[in-house]
Amino acid sequence: MHCAEIAAEGVSEEVAAEPRSYTGQYLAPMLGKPVLSNDEGGEQEAAE
């Protein structure tokens, strides 16, 4: 079992800039920013 991790905090623009944040991926298009995913610079854990 894995625990949740806080990937970003701050104002909407700061959260949207963090590629590990699922909330940031949701907010980015609303803020007119490109959507960053885990494979574009964020750490991604291997599936067990």
ZAPA-366515 format. One line per 8 residues: number of its first residue (from 1); for each residue x negated, y, z negated of N, C-alpha, C. Coordinates in nm, 4 decimals. Last residue first. Example, Ala and Ser with C-alpha at 12.3 -4.5 7.8 and 13.67 -1.06 7.14 Angstrom:
! ZAPA-366515
2) -1.2850,-0.2250,-0.7080,-1.3670,-0.1060,-0.7140,-1.2900,0.0030,-0.7870  -1.3190,-0.5690,-0.7800,-1.2300,-0.4500,-0.7800,-1.3200,-0.3300,-0.7800
This chain:
! ZAPA-366515
48) -0.4484,-0.2138,0.9345,-0.4876,-0.3364,0.8637,-0.3944,-0.4486,0.8975  -0.5757,0.0269,1.1580,-0.4611,-0.0522,1.1100,-0.5102,-0.1786,1.0436  -0.7972,0.2849,1.0596,-0.7731,0.1621,1.1344,-0.6551,0.0876,1.0745  -0.7095,0.6280,1.0438,-0.7467,0.5044,0.9783,-0.7161,0.3856,1.0691  -0.8509,0.9102,1.1814,-0.7430,0.8140,1.1964,-0.7889,0.6833,1.1357  -0.9070,1.2543,1.1568,-0.9476,1.1192,1.1213,-0.8276,1.0270,1.1325  -0.8699,1.4638,1.4465,-0.8401,1.4242,1.3102,-0.8895,1.2835,1.2828  -0.9267,1.4925,1.7177,-1.0141,1.5544,1.6204,-0.9857,1.5173,1.4769
40) -0.7118,1.3821,1.8563,-0.7779,1.5017,1.9084,-0.8579,1.5714,1.7987  -0.5697,1.1796,1.7427,-0.6763,1.1406,1.8334,-0.7475,1.2609,1.8956  -0.3713,1.3119,1.5939,-0.4840,1.2510,1.5238,-0.5973,1.2148,1.6180  -0.2908,1.6061,1.7912,-0.2609,1.4757,1.7324,-0.3855,1.4210,1.6654  -0.1526,1.9239,1.8290,-0.2740,1.8464,1.8076,-0.2353,1.7152,1.7423  0.0247,2.1099,2.0548,0.0396,2.0061,1.9533,-0.0900,1.9270,1.9466  -0.0350,2.4616,2.0879,-0.0439,2.3251,2.1409,-0.0329,2.2252,2.0262  0.2190,2.6968,1.9790,0.0830,2.6430,1.9741,0.0809,2.5044,2.0372
32) 0.4610,2.8188,1.9284,0.3972,2.8437,2.0570,0.2530,2.7960,2.0619  0.5892,2.7431,1.7057,0.5017,2.8591,1.6907,0.4290,2.8930,1.8198  0.7151,2.5170,1.7858,0.7997,2.6292,1.7438,0.7197,2.7580,1.7299  0.4988,2.3446,1.8269,0.5741,2.3950,1.9420,0.6633,2.5151,1.9070  0.4085,2.3141,1.5424,0.3277,2.3753,1.6481,0.4093,2.4254,1.7676  0.5735,2.1668,1.3680,0.5817,2.3131,1.3701,0.5142,2.3771,1.4921  0.4999,1.9007,1.4132,0.6396,1.9406,1.4326,0.6499,2.0925,1.4483  0.2352,1.9047,1.3426,0.2699,1.8629,1.4790,0.4132,1.9024,1.5121
24) 0.2622,1.9756,1.0733,0.1982,2.0679,1.1669,0.2294,2.0348,1.3114  0.3695,1.7401,0.9746,0.4501,1.8623,0.9689,0.3941,1.9657,1.0661  0.1509,1.5779,1.0063,0.2705,1.5492,1.0859,0.3639,1.6700,1.0854  -0.1798,1.6697,1.0134,-0.0506,1.7018,0.9532,0.0654,1.6705,1.0479  -0.4200,1.6442,1.1374,-0.3750,1.5297,1.0566,-0.2352,1.5500,1.0002  -0.4747,1.8919,1.2623,-0.4304,1.7786,1.3443,-0.3818,1.6581,1.2642  -0.3744,2.2026,1.1644,-0.4363,2.0816,1.1096,-0.3870,1.9581,1.1843  -0.2260,2.4132,1.2562,-0.3621,2.4009,1.3078,-0.4327,2.2746,1.2590
16) 0.0079,2.4102,1.1108,0.0144,2.3691,1.2514,-0.1247,2.3482,1.3112  -0.0852,2.5214,0.8712,-0.0412,2.3814,0.8731,-0.0398,2.3296,1.0165  -0.1312,2.7830,0.9562,-0.2423,2.7029,0.9039,-0.2082,2.5541,0.9064  0.1249,2.8653,1.0307,0.0188,2.8639,1.1309,-0.0997,2.7793,1.0859  0.2656,2.8555,0.7812,0.3007,2.7676,0.8936,0.1899,2.7555,0.9969  0.0267,2.8813,0.5106,0.1371,2.9316,0.5917,0.1550,2.8409,0.7129  -0.0696,2.5912,0.3177,-0.0810,2.7294,0.3597,0.0419,2.7727,0.4375  -0.2248,2.2750,0.3740,-0.1430,2.3639,0.2939,-0.1660,2.5062,0.3425
8) -0.2582,1.9347,0.4790,-0.2717,2.0784,0.5009,-0.1846,2.1536,0.4021  -0.2387,1.6774,0.3873,-0.3303,1.7030,0.4985,-0.3536,1.8516,0.5194  -0.2091,1.4890,0.1120,-0.1787,1.6238,0.1593,-0.2831,1.6584,0.2639  -0.1134,1.1549,0.1501,-0.2228,1.2488,0.1329,-0.1775,1.3845,0.1838  0.0383,0.8676,-0.0022,0.0426,0.9838,0.0870,-0.0733,1.0768,0.0529  -0.1189,0.5466,-0.0351,-0.0540,0.6651,-0.0912,-0.0554,0.7771,0.0125  -0.0544,0.2204,0.0813,-0.1311,0.3447,0.0903,-0.0499,0.4585,0.0309  -0.0842,-0.1172,0.0000,0.0000,0.0000,0.0000,-0.0893,0.1243,0.0000
